[in-house]
Amino acid sequence: EPLANELFAATQTSYAQASSGKSPMPPLVAWINYSPKSAWSAESFVVSQASYKTTMVTDVGATNLNASTALAGIAGLMVTDAVSGKPASGKTYTIPTNGTKT
């Protein structure tokens, strides 16, 4: 257990030091996943704003994409809790595609 405590403390220290500090133009981060068409779902892009992800972004001095504003007006946009029934877990934005290649 002492070794585990030592390794955990080192991990916490490294995480705390990962911040890029305040920047006049901090990086903008969006967690985006592509989901291909399958037997159980349509093709889509998914923007995750899960609380643990947005916390990591701000902890390093970056800025999260404001998905509710950036994706407003997209036809068929579906917004759900990142964890069903747990609003504090953040949001997931599912953007449908028409399934064609351009």
Secondary structure by P-SEA (a helix, b strand, c coil): caaaaaaaaaaaaaaaacccccccccbbbbbbbbbccccccccbbbbbccaaaaaaaaaacccccccccccccccbbbbbbccccccccbbbbbbbcccccc
